[in-house]
Amino acid sequence: MDKYVSKTILSYNNCADMYNSFQTPIKPVKKLLDKFRNLIIGKRILDAGCGHGRESKYLLEKNLEVTGIDLSDKLLKIAVSKAPGCKFIKMDIRRLQFPDNFFDGLWASTSFLHIPKKDSIKTLEEFHRVLKPTGVMYLGIQGHPNEKSVVTEDIARDEKMVATKEFGEQNPRLFVYYSVDEIKKLLRDIGFKMIEISTKKEEDTKILWINLFVVK
């Protein structure tokens, strides 16, 4: 496994309880989740990079059949306790162990942004593969670093190990950034069709969030 991904998983394990406590409210992503739910035809959902299970739980409550995957053992343990009606599996989103055309929807919120760019195409190809024809995907990524965070290692132009205030400098995570045009081209080249793209800049951190809804 890539050493930067391994360090990121270690940081999530170290900070799992704290991360769960400040990420509990659903309000910041509720509008996106509701839009995702309304776009889906069918019920079988993959939460790719489910973390502590907040969004998996919400989708389960909307009568969807949710499978959540992550590489953090401690976050998965929290997810199981939070949403016991979901199926949670330790799995790398770059190498999905599911059949072709299996899911009606794929939710990937703030997980793909931890994947090195050298693996971006194969990861999106895996997302495309496991979706059914007309399956819908939500992808949430960032356009540039948090202005209040500390870059502990500058790996490449748009790939950095970043320490945030909440995690502390001893627990950096890999963040990979995209321009709108760059991610649109990647998705289009793989075969996804755009439904909607929107951006939002946080007032406090100046993070540019890029939210994409696409269909296979």
PyRosetta script that sets phi, psi and omega in degrees:
from pyrosetta import init, pose_from_sequence

init()
pose = pose_from_sequence("MDKYVSKTILSYNNCADMYNSFQTPIKPVKKLLDKFRNLIIGKRILDAGCGHGRESKYLLEKNLEVTGIDLSDKLLKIAVSKAPGCKFIKMDIRRLQFPDNFFDGLWASTSFLHIPKKDSIKTLEEFHRVLKPTGVMYLGIQGHPNEKSVVTEDIARDEKMVATKEFGEQNPRLFVYYSVDEIKKLLRDIGFKMIEISTKKEEDTKILWINLFVVK")
pose.set_psi(1, 143.0)
pose.set_omega(1, 178.7)
pose.set_phi(2, -53.9)
pose.set_psi(2, 134.5)
pose.set_omega(2, -175.0)
pose.set_phi(3, -62.9)
pose.set_psi(3, -30.7)
pose.set_omega(3, -179.9)
pose.set_phi(4, -73.7)
pose.set_psi(4, -34.3)
pose.set_omega(4, 174.3)
pose.set_phi(5, -67.2)
pose.set_psi(5, -41.5)
pose.set_omega(5, 178.8)
pose.set_phi(6, -61.1)
pose.set_psi(6, -42.4)
pose.set_omega(6, 177.8)
pose.set_phi(7, -63.8)
pose.set_psi(7, -37.1)
pose.set_omega(7, 179.7)
pose.set_phi(8, -65.9)
pose.set_psi(8, -42.6)
pose.set_omega(8, 177.8)
pose.set_phi(9, -62.7)
pose.set_psi(9, -42.7)
pose.set_omega(9, 178.3)
pose.set_phi(10, -59.5)
pose.set_psi(10, -41.9)
pose.set_omega(10, 179.5)
pose.set_phi(11, -64.1)
pose.set_psi(11, -41.1)
pose.set_omega(11, 177.3)
pose.set_phi(12, -65.3)
pose.set_psi(12, -39.3)
pose.set_omega(12, 177.0)
pose.set_phi(13, -63.9)
pose.set_psi(13, -41.3)
pose.set_omega(13, -179.8)
pose.set_phi(14, -64.5)
pose.set_psi(14, -32.0)
pose.set_omega(14, -172.2)
pose.set_phi(15, -115.0)
pose.set_psi(15, 19.0)
pose.set_omega(15, -172.1)
pose.set_phi(16, -57.7)
pose.set_psi(16, -47.9)
pose.set_omega(16, -177.3)
pose.set_phi(17, -65.4)
pose.set_psi(17, -42.6)
pose.set_omega(17, 179.1)
pose.set_phi(18, -65.4)
pose.set_psi(18, -43.7)
pose.set_omega(18, 180.0)
pose.set_phi(19, -61.2)
pose.set_psi(19, -41.6)
pose.set_omega(19, 177.9)
pose.set_phi(20, -62.7)
pose.set_psi(20, -39.5)
pose.set_omega(20, -176.3)
pose.set_phi(21, -67.4)
pose.set_psi(21, -40.2)
pose.set_omega(21, -177.8)
pose.set_phi(22, -90.8)
pose.set_psi(22, -8.6)
pose.set_omega(22, 179.0)
pose.set_phi(23, -104.0)
pose.set_psi(23, 10.3)
pose.set_omega(23, -175.1)
pose.set_phi(24, -66.0)
pose.set_psi(24, -44.8)
pose.set_omega(24, -176.2)
pose.set_phi(25, -59.4)
pose.set_psi(25, 134.0)
pose.set_omega(25, -178.5)
pose.set_phi(26, -86.1)
pose.set_psi(26, -15.0)
pose.set_omega(26, -172.4)
pose.set_phi(27, -51.5)
pose.set_psi(27, -43.2)
pose.set_omega(27, -177.1)
pose.set_phi(28, -59.6)
pose.set_psi(28, -25.8)
pose.set_omega(28, -177.0)
pose.set_phi(29, -118.2)
pose.set_psi(29, 2.3)
pose.set_omega(29, -175.0)
pose.set_phi(30, -58.6)
pose.set_psi(30, -44.0)
pose.set_omega(30, -178.8)
pose.set_phi(31, -61.4)
pose.set_psi(31, -40.8)
pose.set_omega(31, 178.8)
pose.set_phi(32, -67.8)
pose.set_psi(32, -41.5)
pose.set_omega(32, 178.5)
pose.set_phi(33, -63.0)
pose.set_psi(33, -41.6)
pose.set_omega(33, -180.0)
pose.set_phi(34, -66.0)
pose.set_psi(34, -38.6)
pose.set_omega(34, 177.3)
pose.set_phi(35, -64.7)
pose.set_psi(35, -43.7)
pose.set_omega(35, 177.2)
pose.set_phi(36, -56.7)
pose.set_psi(36, -47.8)
pose.set_omega(36, -179.4)
pose.set_phi(37, -60.2)
pose.set_psi(37, -41.0)
pose.set_omega(37, -177.3)
pose.set_phi(38, -71.5)
pose.set_psi(38, -21.9)
pose.set_omega(38, -179.4)
pose.set_phi(39, -85.2)
pose.set_psi(39, -20.1)
pose.set_omega(39, -172.3)
pose.set_phi(40, -79.7)
pose.set_psi(40, 137.1)
pose.set_omega(40, 169.7)
pose.set_phi(41, -108.5)
pose.set_psi(41, 108.0)
pose.set_omega(41, -175.0)
pose.set_phi(42, 118.3)
pose.set_psi(42, -172.9)
pose.set_omega(42, -171.2)
pose.set_phi(43, -130.6)
pose.set_psi(43, -12.9)
pose.set_omega(43, -172.4)
pose.set_phi(44, -87.5)
pose.set_psi(44, 116.9)
pose.set_omega(44, -171.7)
pose.set_phi(45, -122.2)
pose.set_psi(45, 140.1)
pose.set_omega(45, 170.1)
pose.set_phi(46, -108.8)
pose.set_psi(46, 121.8)
pose.set_omega(46, 171.9)
pose.set_phi(47, -95.9)
pose.set_psi(47, 98.0)
pose.set_omega(47, -172.5)
pose.set_phi(48, -87.4)
pose.set_psi(48, 100.7)
pose.set_omega(48, -172.0)
pose.set_phi(49, 91.6)
pose.set_psi(49, 58.5)
pose.set_omega(49, -169.2)
pose.set_phi(50, -75.8)
pose.set_psi(50, -17.4)
pose.set_omega(50, -179.7)
pose.set_phi(51, 57.9)
pose.set_psi(51, -131.0)
pose.set_omega(51, -176.3)
pose.set_phi(52, -84.0)
pose.set_psi(52, 5.4)
pose.set_omega(52, 170.4)
pose.set_phi(53, 88.2)
pose.set_psi(53, 11.7)
pose.set_omega(53, -178.5)
pose.set_phi(54, -58.8)
pose.set_psi(54, -50.0)
pose.set_omega(54, -177.1)
pose.set_phi(55, -75.3)
pose.set_psi(55, -32.8)
pose.set_omega(55, 174.9)
pose.set_phi(56, -59.3)
pose.set_psi(56, -45.2)
pose.set_omega(56, 179.6)
pose.set_phi(57, -60.1)
pose.set_psi(57, -44.5)
pose.set_omega(57, -178.9)
pose.set_phi(58, -63.6)
pose.set_psi(58, -43.5)
pose.set_omega(58, 179.7)
pose.set_phi(59, -67.0)
pose.set_psi(59, -36.1)
pose.set_omega(59, 174.9)
pose.set_phi(60, -60.4)
pose.set_psi(60, -41.3)
pose.set_omega(60, 179.7)
pose.set_phi(61, -67.4)
pose.set_psi(61, -14.3)
pose.set_omega(61, 175.2)
pose.set_phi(62, -95.1)
pose.set_psi(62, 19.7)
pose.set_omega(62, 175.7)
pose.set_phi(63, 66.6)
pose.set_psi(63, 33.6)
pose.set_omega(63, 175.1)
pose.set_phi(64, -103.1)
pose.set_psi(64, 154.8)
pose.set_omega(64, 177.4)
pose.set_phi(65, -95.5)
pose.set_psi(65, 108.5)
pose.set_omega(65, -168.2)
pose.set_phi(66, -110.6)
pose.set_psi(66, 129.9)
pose.set_omega(66, 168.3)
pose.set_phi(67, -112.6)
pose.set_psi(67, 124.3)
pose.set_omega(67, 178.4)
pose.set_phi(68, -110.8)
pose.set_psi(68, 137.2)
pose.set_omega(68, 178.3)
pose.set_phi(69, -127.1)
pose.set_psi(69, 147.4)
pose.set_omega(69, 179.4)
pose.set_phi(70, -163.1)
pose.set_psi(70, 167.8)
pose.set_omega(70, 177.9)
pose.set_phi(71, -109.3)
pose.set_psi(71, -1.4)
pose.set_omega(71, 177.8)
pose.set_phi(72, -93.2)
pose.set_psi(72, 113.4)
pose.set_omega(72, 179.9)
pose.set_phi(73, -59.8)
pose.set_psi(73, -41.5)
pose.set_omega(73, -175.9)
pose.set_phi(74, -70.7)
pose.set_psi(74, -37.7)
pose.set_omega(74, 176.5)
pose.set_phi(75, -67.8)
pose.set_psi(75, -38.5)
pose.set_omega(75, 177.7)
pose.set_phi(76, -63.2)
pose.set_psi(76, -37.7)
pose.set_omega(76, 177.9)
pose.set_phi(77, -62.0)
pose.set_psi(77, -41.4)
pose.set_omega(77, 177.4)
pose.set_phi(78, -65.5)
pose.set_psi(78, -42.4)
pose.set_omega(78, -179.1)
pose.set_phi(79, -60.4)
pose.set_psi(79, -42.5)
pose.set_omega(79, 179.7)
pose.set_phi(80, -60.9)
pose.set_psi(80, -41.1)
pose.set_omega(80, -179.8)
pose.set_phi(81, -72.5)
pose.set_psi(81, -30.3)
pose.set_omega(81, -177.5)
pose.set_phi(82, -79.5)
pose.set_psi(82, -37.7)
pose.set_omega(82, -174.7)
pose.set_phi(83, -136.2)
pose.set_psi(83, 70.7)
pose.set_omega(83, -176.3)
pose.set_phi(84, -64.3)
pose.set_psi(84, -15.4)
pose.set_omega(84, 178.1)
pose.set_phi(85, -80.1)
pose.set_psi(85, -8.0)
pose.set_omega(85, 177.2)
pose.set_phi(86, -94.2)
pose.set_psi(86, 163.9)
pose.set_omega(86, 174.6)
pose.set_phi(87, -104.5)
pose.set_psi(87, 121.8)
pose.set_omega(87, -179.2)
pose.set_phi(88, -116.4)
pose.set_psi(88, 134.7)
pose.set_omega(88, -175.4)
pose.set_phi(89, -135.8)
pose.set_psi(89, 139.2)
pose.set_omega(89, 172.0)
pose.set_phi(90, -77.3)
pose.set_psi(90, 115.7)
pose.set_omega(90, -175.3)
pose.set_phi(91, -159.9)
pose.set_psi(91, 146.5)
pose.set_omega(91, 178.1)
pose.set_phi(92, -85.2)
pose.set_psi(92, 127.7)
pose.set_omega(92, -178.6)
pose.set_phi(93, -68.0)
pose.set_psi(93, -12.8)
pose.set_omega(93, 176.9)
pose.set_phi(94, -80.0)
pose.set_psi(94, -17.7)
pose.set_omega(94, -176.6)
pose.set_phi(95, -137.8)
pose.set_psi(95, 81.4)
pose.set_omega(95, -175.2)
pose.set_phi(96, -78.5)
pose.set_psi(96, 130.5)
pose.set_omega(96, -178.3)
pose.set_phi(97, -99.8)
pose.set_psi(97, 56.7)
pose.set_omega(97, 178.9)
pose.set_phi(98, -132.0)
pose.set_psi(98, 155.2)
pose.set_omega(98, 178.1)
pose.set_phi(99, -67.0)
pose.set_psi(99, 163.9)
pose.set_omega(99, 172.8)
pose.set_phi(100, -62.4)
pose.set_psi(100, 149.7)
pose.set_omega(100, 172.3)
pose.set_phi(101, 53.6)
pose.set_psi(101, 46.9)
pose.set_omega(101, -171.5)
pose.set_phi(102, -101.7)
pose.set_psi(102, -35.5)
pose.set_omega(102, -173.1)
pose.set_phi(103, -107.6)
pose.set_psi(103, 145.6)
pose.set_omega(103, 175.0)
pose.set_phi(104, -82.3)
pose.set_psi(104, -25.8)
pose.set_omega(104, -179.8)
pose.set_phi(105, -150.7)
pose.set_psi(105, 151.1)
pose.set_omega(105, 178.9)
pose.set_phi(106, -134.3)
pose.set_psi(106, 122.1)
pose.set_omega(106, -178.7)
pose.set_phi(107, -107.8)
pose.set_psi(107, 119.0)
pose.set_omega(107, -179.2)
pose.set_phi(108, -131.2)
pose.set_psi(108, 83.1)
pose.set_omega(108, -177.0)
pose.set_phi(109, -101.0)
pose.set_psi(109, 118.3)
pose.set_omega(109, 177.5)
pose.set_phi(110, 53.1)
pose.set_psi(110, 35.9)
pose.set_omega(110, 173.3)
pose.set_phi(111, -116.3)
pose.set_psi(111, -45.1)
pose.set_omega(111, 178.4)
pose.set_phi(112, -59.1)
pose.set_psi(112, -27.5)
pose.set_omega(112, -179.5)
pose.set_phi(113, -71.2)
pose.set_psi(113, -6.2)
pose.set_omega(113, 174.5)
pose.set_phi(114, -99.4)
pose.set_psi(114, 5.5)
pose.set_omega(114, -177.3)
pose.set_phi(115, -96.7)
pose.set_psi(115, 127.4)
pose.set_omega(115, 178.5)
pose.set_phi(116, -56.2)
pose.set_psi(116, 147.0)
pose.set_omega(116, -177.2)
pose.set_phi(117, -62.4)
pose.set_psi(117, -26.4)
pose.set_omega(117, 177.5)
pose.set_phi(118, -64.7)
pose.set_psi(118, -19.6)
pose.set_omega(118, 179.7)
pose.set_phi(119, -106.9)
pose.set_psi(119, 4.8)
pose.set_omega(119, -173.2)
pose.set_phi(120, -65.6)
pose.set_psi(120, -43.3)
pose.set_omega(120, -177.4)
pose.set_phi(121, -65.5)
pose.set_psi(121, -48.2)
pose.set_omega(121, -177.4)
pose.set_phi(122, -66.0)
pose.set_psi(122, -30.5)
pose.set_omega(122, 177.4)
pose.set_phi(123, -68.1)
pose.set_psi(123, -46.6)
pose.set_omega(123, 178.5)
pose.set_phi(124, -66.7)
pose.set_psi(124, -32.8)
pose.set_omega(124, 175.5)
pose.set_phi(125, -64.7)
pose.set_psi(125, -37.9)
pose.set_omega(125, 176.2)
pose.set_phi(126, -65.0)
pose.set_psi(126, -42.7)
pose.set_omega(126, 176.4)
pose.set_phi(127, -57.9)
pose.set_psi(127, -45.4)
pose.set_omega(127, -179.2)
pose.set_phi(128, -63.9)
pose.set_psi(128, -42.0)
pose.set_omega(128, -176.7)
pose.set_phi(129, -61.0)
pose.set_psi(129, -44.6)
pose.set_omega(129, -173.3)
pose.set_phi(130, -81.6)
pose.set_psi(130, -11.3)
pose.set_omega(130, 177.0)
pose.set_phi(131, -79.9)
pose.set_psi(131, 142.2)
pose.set_omega(131, 173.4)
pose.set_phi(132, -69.2)
pose.set_psi(132, 159.5)
pose.set_omega(132, 170.6)
pose.set_phi(133, -54.3)
pose.set_psi(133, 133.5)
pose.set_omega(133, -174.1)
pose.set_phi(134, 71.1)
pose.set_psi(134, 10.0)
pose.set_omega(134, 174.3)
pose.set_phi(135, -66.6)
pose.set_psi(135, 147.4)
pose.set_omega(135, -174.8)
pose.set_phi(136, -109.1)
pose.set_psi(136, 139.4)
pose.set_omega(136, 176.5)
pose.set_phi(137, -124.0)
pose.set_psi(137, 138.2)
pose.set_omega(137, 167.5)
pose.set_phi(138, -107.1)
pose.set_psi(138, 133.5)
pose.set_omega(138, 178.4)
pose.set_phi(139, -127.6)
pose.set_psi(139, 122.1)
pose.set_omega(139, 178.5)
pose.set_phi(140, -115.4)
pose.set_psi(140, 118.4)
pose.set_omega(140, -176.6)
pose.set_phi(141, -134.5)
pose.set_psi(141, 178.9)
pose.set_omega(141, 178.6)
pose.set_phi(142, -116.9)
pose.set_psi(142, 149.8)
pose.set_omega(142, -179.3)
pose.set_phi(143, -93.0)
pose.set_psi(143, -22.7)
pose.set_omega(143, 179.5)
pose.set_phi(144, -165.4)
pose.set_psi(144, 167.7)
pose.set_omega(144, -174.9)
pose.set_phi(145, -66.4)
pose.set_psi(145, 156.1)
pose.set_omega(145, 169.8)
pose.set_phi(146, -64.3)
pose.set_psi(146, 125.6)
pose.set_omega(146, -177.1)
pose.set_phi(147, -68.1)
pose.set_psi(147, -16.5)
pose.set_omega(147, -179.5)
pose.set_phi(148, -98.6)
pose.set_psi(148, 2.4)
pose.set_omega(148, -179.7)
pose.set_phi(149, -94.2)
pose.set_psi(149, 169.8)
pose.set_omega(149, -179.4)
pose.set_phi(150, -116.3)
pose.set_psi(150, 125.8)
pose.set_omega(150, 175.4)
pose.set_phi(151, -82.2)
pose.set_psi(151, 112.5)
pose.set_omega(151, -178.9)
pose.set_phi(152, -88.0)
pose.set_psi(152, -22.1)
pose.set_omega(152, 176.2)
pose.set_phi(153, -153.8)
pose.set_psi(153, 125.4)
pose.set_omega(153, 179.3)
pose.set_phi(154, -94.5)
pose.set_psi(154, 96.8)
pose.set_omega(154, -174.2)
pose.set_phi(155, -75.3)
pose.set_psi(155, -48.4)
pose.set_omega(155, 179.0)
pose.set_phi(156, -154.0)
pose.set_psi(156, 179.5)
pose.set_omega(156, -175.1)
pose.set_phi(157, -52.7)
pose.set_psi(157, -44.3)
pose.set_omega(157, -177.3)
pose.set_phi(158, -118.5)
pose.set_psi(158, 22.6)
pose.set_omega(158, 179.0)
pose.set_phi(159, -133.5)
pose.set_psi(159, 119.2)
pose.set_omega(159, -173.7)
pose.set_phi(160, -142.7)
pose.set_psi(160, 145.5)
pose.set_omega(160, 167.5)
pose.set_phi(161, -86.0)
pose.set_psi(161, 122.4)
pose.set_omega(161, -170.5)
pose.set_phi(162, -123.3)
pose.set_psi(162, 133.6)
pose.set_omega(162, 174.7)
pose.set_phi(163, -105.6)
pose.set_psi(163, 122.7)
pose.set_omega(163, 178.0)
pose.set_phi(164, -99.0)
pose.set_psi(164, 164.5)
pose.set_omega(164, -178.7)
pose.set_phi(165, -58.6)
pose.set_psi(165, -41.5)
pose.set_omega(165, -175.5)
pose.set_phi(166, -67.4)
pose.set_psi(166, -40.9)
pose.set_omega(166, -176.4)
pose.set_phi(167, -85.7)
pose.set_psi(167, -26.1)
pose.set_omega(167, -178.4)
pose.set_phi(168, 85.1)
pose.set_psi(168, 159.0)
pose.set_omega(168, -175.9)
pose.set_phi(169, -68.1)
pose.set_psi(169, -18.5)
pose.set_omega(169, 179.5)
pose.set_phi(170, -81.6)
pose.set_psi(170, -5.4)
pose.set_omega(170, -178.8)
pose.set_phi(171, -129.5)
pose.set_psi(171, 64.6)
pose.set_omega(171, 179.7)
pose.set_phi(172, -74.1)
pose.set_psi(172, 157.5)
pose.set_omega(172, 177.5)
pose.set_phi(173, -130.5)
pose.set_psi(173, 152.2)
pose.set_omega(173, 176.0)
pose.set_phi(174, -76.1)
pose.set_psi(174, 126.4)
pose.set_omega(174, 172.8)
pose.set_phi(175, -122.7)
pose.set_psi(175, 133.1)
pose.set_omega(175, -179.0)
pose.set_phi(176, -121.9)
pose.set_psi(176, 128.3)
pose.set_omega(176, -171.3)
pose.set_phi(177, -111.6)
pose.set_psi(177, 149.1)
pose.set_omega(177, -177.8)
pose.set_phi(178, -133.7)
pose.set_psi(178, 147.9)
pose.set_omega(178, 166.5)
pose.set_phi(179, -83.8)
pose.set_psi(179, 161.4)
pose.set_omega(179, 178.6)
pose.set_phi(180, -59.8)
pose.set_psi(180, -45.7)
pose.set_omega(180, -178.5)
pose.set_phi(181, -63.8)
pose.set_psi(181, -37.7)
pose.set_omega(181, -178.7)
pose.set_phi(182, -64.7)
pose.set_psi(182, -48.6)
pose.set_omega(182, -177.9)
pose.set_phi(183, -70.5)
pose.set_psi(183, -34.0)
pose.set_omega(183, 176.9)
pose.set_phi(184, -62.6)
pose.set_psi(184, -41.6)
pose.set_omega(184, 179.5)
pose.set_phi(185, -65.8)
pose.set_psi(185, -43.5)
pose.set_omega(185, 179.0)
pose.set_phi(186, -57.6)
pose.set_psi(186, -48.1)
pose.set_omega(186, -178.5)
pose.set_phi(187, -64.8)
pose.set_psi(187, -42.3)
pose.set_omega(187, -179.7)
pose.set_phi(188, -64.6)
pose.set_psi(188, -42.8)
pose.set_omega(188, -178.7)
pose.set_phi(189, -63.9)
pose.set_psi(189, -30.4)
pose.set_omega(189, -179.8)
pose.set_phi(190, -79.6)
pose.set_psi(190, -22.1)
pose.set_omega(190, 177.1)
pose.set_phi(191, 120.9)
pose.set_psi(191, 2.1)
pose.set_omega(191, 176.7)
pose.set_phi(192, -76.4)
pose.set_psi(192, 149.1)
pose.set_omega(192, 174.9)
pose.set_phi(193, -111.7)
pose.set_psi(193, 134.9)
pose.set_omega(193, -175.8)
pose.set_phi(194, -74.2)
pose.set_psi(194, 132.2)
pose.set_omega(194, 170.3)
pose.set_phi(195, -98.8)
pose.set_psi(195, -52.4)
pose.set_omega(195, -177.8)
pose.set_phi(196, -158.6)
pose.set_psi(196, 143.5)
pose.set_omega(196, 172.9)
pose.set_phi(197, -134.2)
pose.set_psi(197, 136.7)
pose.set_omega(197, 178.4)
pose.set_phi(198, -141.8)
pose.set_psi(198, 157.0)
pose.set_omega(198, 177.3)
pose.set_phi(199, -128.4)
pose.set_psi(199, 151.7)
pose.set_omega(199, 178.2)
pose.set_phi(200, -147.9)
pose.set_psi(200, 131.5)
pose.set_omega(200, 178.7)
pose.set_phi(201, -105.0)
pose.set_psi(201, 126.2)
pose.set_omega(201, 178.0)
pose.set_phi(202, -71.7)
pose.set_psi(202, 133.1)
pose.set_omega(202, -177.7)
pose.set_phi(203, -65.0)
pose.set_psi(203, -38.6)
pose.set_omega(203, -174.0)
pose.set_phi(204, -75.0)
pose.set_psi(204, -52.6)
pose.set_omega(204, -173.1)
pose.set_phi(205, -96.5)
pose.set_psi(205, -14.5)
pose.set_omega(205, -176.1)
pose.set_phi(206, 66.7)
pose.set_psi(206, 15.5)
pose.set_omega(206, 175.0)
pose.set_phi(207, -63.6)
pose.set_psi(207, 134.9)
pose.set_omega(207, 173.1)
pose.set_phi(208, -97.0)
pose.set_psi(208, 111.6)
pose.set_omega(208, 176.7)
pose.set_phi(209, -90.8)
pose.set_psi(209, 135.4)
pose.set_omega(209, 177.0)
pose.set_phi(210, -115.6)
pose.set_psi(210, 119.2)
pose.set_omega(210, -177.5)
pose.set_phi(211, -113.2)
pose.set_psi(211, 123.3)
pose.set_omega(211, -176.3)
pose.set_phi(212, -125.9)
pose.set_psi(212, 134.5)
pose.set_omega(212, 169.7)
pose.set_phi(213, -114.9)
pose.set_psi(213, 124.1)
pose.set_omega(213, -178.5)
pose.set_phi(214, -133.3)
pose.set_psi(214, 163.5)
pose.set_omega(214, 178.6)
pose.set_phi(215, -129.0)
pose.set_psi(215, 146.0)
pose.set_omega(215, 179.5)
pose.set_phi(216, -71.4)
pose.dump_pdb("model.pdb")
